[in-house]
């Protein structure tokens, strides 16, 4: 590896004027987590900025406007670098319903056993692996513990892919003291070797959307929204009627709800994302959220229960 512009650049990267410009933009994009530039990262930058990937990146940029506000709020609250938000794109492409071959679910791709460790509810009514708030608090706790163990953000992120035990064993096999991710990469699984370059490239490209002419595509989450806490069973169909949206549109904002009822209780309130629409009926919304039983309100007679 040779040094250039404060970044690691390997010999496989031709340091042309355009590459030097990438390095300058990358340096300007760094906040807390280092963004190193090498042939692996370059491969994914070239992919993400290609014309073939333009529709995908436009969609990621559009969806990020909904997801990133919540991510940034929680990471700030938990004292974590906000740029961790880009890891979710590498995990799931911001698809809360994505299920991996290993059974991982949600925008942060939690497997069942890890989700249980971090107190995510999973039952016949709700799967909080798909809940943007609950799952982001869970990933925050995981990564905070990983950083405390490895004292390196890229290794902490790598451990989210392959497990902390895997990273620990790789360090032992390497014989190195406090290696960087790039030094340890040959001792990690192939998937993890690619995982961090994907993350670095995605972070860099979506931090420079204007330069790469990436536009936020219209998507199913285009409405502004607010979050309310629900401490009783609430019928989503009544909420949808109150905000004048189709039920499927409302469910896009609340992917963790398995059926048509938000399973809130006084002991365990649940979050509900409410799209803010110009045709919201405040009276119906109040009844939907606050009536002792929204299921029996006469104002919703035309909605089948």
N, C-alpha and C positions, 0 to 999 in steps of 0.2 A: 504494500500500500504506500502511496505517496501523498503528501499533503498539498492541498491547494485551496486557497480562500477559506481556510479554517475548517474544511470538510475533508473526510476521507474519500479519496478517489483512487480506484485501482487502475492498474496498468491497461486493463481491457477497455477503458473509456478513453476515446480520443478527445483530448481537451481542446476543442475548437472554440471559436468565438461564441458559437451558440451554446456550447456546453458551459463555458464560463458564465454566460448570461443565466443559465439554469442555476448554477451555483450561487450567483448573487441573489436571485429570487428565493432560492431555498434558504439561504442564510437569513434573509429578511423575514421568512415565514416561521423561523424557529422561535418558540416561546420558552417552554421548559424542556420538552422532550427533544433530544437531538435528531436532526434529519441528515443522515449521512448519504453521500452520493457515490454509487459504484455501479458496476455493470448490471447487477440484479435490479437495483432501484431504477436505473435507466430503462431497462426492459419494460417495467410496468408503467413508467411515465410515458414512454412511447405508445404503449397500448392504450392507456387512459386518455391520451390526447389525439388518438387516431380518429379518422372520420367514421370508422366502423363503430367505435365506442361512443360517438357523440350523443346518440339518443339515450344511451344508458347513463352517461354522465349528466346530461340535462335532467333526467329523472332523479338521479341522486341529489343534485343540487336543489331541485324543487322539493323533494321529500324532506331534505335536511332543514328546511325552513320551519317545519313542524317539530321534528325530533330534536334539533339542536338547542332550541330554547330550553327545553326540559333538561337535556344533558348538561348544558352549561350551568343552569341553576343548581343542579344536584352536585356536580363536580366542585363548584365553588363552595357550596355548603360543606362538602366533605373534605375540602382542602386538597383536591387532586387537580392536575393540569387539565384545562378544558379541552386540549387537543386530543385527549383520549376519545372524544366523541367520534373521530374518524374511524376508530377501530370497529365500530358497529357496522360500517359500510363493508369492511373486509369480512366481517362475520356473516352478515345476512342480507346485504344490499337493502337494508331498512325494510325488510319484509317480515312482519311479525309472525306470519303463518308458516314461514320456512321451517321445515323439519329435515335435519341432516340424516345421513345414513347411520349415525350413531345415536339418533333419537334426540339430538339437541334441538331446542325450540326457541323461537322468539328473536327479537332484534339483536339480543346479546348471545343467543344460542346456548342456553343453559341445558345441560343434561339433567335428568330427574334427580339423581343423587346429590349433585352440587346445589341444585335449586333448593332441595330440602335443607341442606346445611345452612343456607342463607335465608331461611324462613319464607320462601315463596309459597303461596297457597296454590295447590293443584288438586282440583276435585271435579265433580260432575258439573259444577256451576261456573268455575273460573279457573284460568291458568295464568298465574301472575308472571310466568316467564314471558308472556306476550304484553304485559302491562309496562308501559314506558317508564313510569315512576318506580314501581317496585323492582323491576329488573335492573334499572340503573343504580338504585341504592345498593342492590346486591353486588353488582359488578364493581362498584366503588369500594365496598368492603373487601372484596377479593383482591383487587389491585393494590389497595393500601397495605394489606398484609403481605402481598408479594414484594412490594417495594421495600417494606421494612426488612424482609428477608434478604433480598439481593442488592439493595441500594443502587439500583440501575433501572431506569424506566423501561428501556427496550427489553431487558430480561424479564421484568415484571409482566410486560405485555406478551412476551413469548410464552411465559408460564400460563397465561390464560388460554393459549392454544394447546399446549402439550401437558400442562400440569406442573406444579411446583416441584414435585418429586422428580419429574423428568429433567428439569433444568438443574436441580441439585446433583443428580447422578451424572449429568453431562459435565458439570464443573469438576466433579471428582475424577472422571475419566480423562479430562483434559490435562489435569495436573497443574492448571493455572490458578493463580490467586487473583480474585476479583477481575475475571475477564469481561470484556465488552461482549455484546451480542454477536458482533461480527467475528470476533476471535473464537467464540464458542460455537458459532453456527455449524461447523463441520461435525460436531458431536451431537447435534440435535436432529430430530426427525426431519425428513425432507419437507413435509408440509410446513413445519415451523420455520425452516430455512427460507421458505417463500413467503410466509405469513408477514414477517416484519418488513421486507421490501414492498409488499403490497400496501401495508399500512403507511409506510413513509411516502410512497408514490401518491397514494390517495390524499394524504394530508397536504402534500405539496401542491397537487393539481387543484384541489378544491379550495386551497388558500389563494389561488391565482386564477379564479374563474374569469375575470375580466381579460387577462392576457390571452387565455386560451379560448375566449369567446364561448364559454359554457353558459347557457341560459337556463333559468329555472323553468322546467316544464310544468304545465298544468297537470294536476293530479287529484286524486280522491281526497286529499287532505288540505285543499287550498283555502278553506275557511280559517280565519282566526278562531281561536278557541280559548276557553277558560276551564279551570278544573274546580269541581265542587266535591265535597265529601258527602257520601251517602250513608246514612246510618239506619236505613230500613230497606225493605225490598221495593225496588222501583221498576216499573214496567218501561222498557226502552221504547216500546211502540208509542206510549203516551208522551215521552220526551221528544221523540221524533216528530210527532204531530205538533207539539208546542213550538218547536224550532222550524217547522215547515220543511222537513227533509224526509226523504225516503229512509226507511229503517236500515237498509243496507249501507246508506251513506253514514248514518250515525254509528253503525257497527265498525266502519273503517276507523273511526276515532277511538273505539273501545274494543280492540281485538281480543282482549283477555276474557270478555264475557262470552260464555259458551252458548247460552240460550237467549232469552229475551228479557231476562230479569237481572238487574244489578243486585247481587246478594249481600247488600250492606246490613250490618247489625250495629247496635250501640257498642258492643264489645269490639267489633272489628269493622269499622267503617271502610267503605271502598271508594276509590276515586272514580269520578265520571268526567270524561272530556265532553264539554258542551260547545259545539260549533256556534259561533256568533253569526246569526243571519239577520238580514234586514226585515224578515217577516216573522220574527219570533213573537209569539203570543205570551206575554208575561203572565197573564192570569193562568193559562193552561200550564205553563212551565212551573209556576209556583205550586199548583195542585199536583202536578206530576212528581215533584220532588219532596213536597211537604205534607200532603194529605195523609192522614193515618193509614189509608189504604187507597192508593191511586187506582187500584184495580176496580174499585166499585164507584168511582166518581161519575155522576150522571153526565158530566160534560164530555166524557169519553165513550158514551154509549155506542157511537158509530164505529169505535175501534173494537174489534173482536178480542175477547179475553179468554 
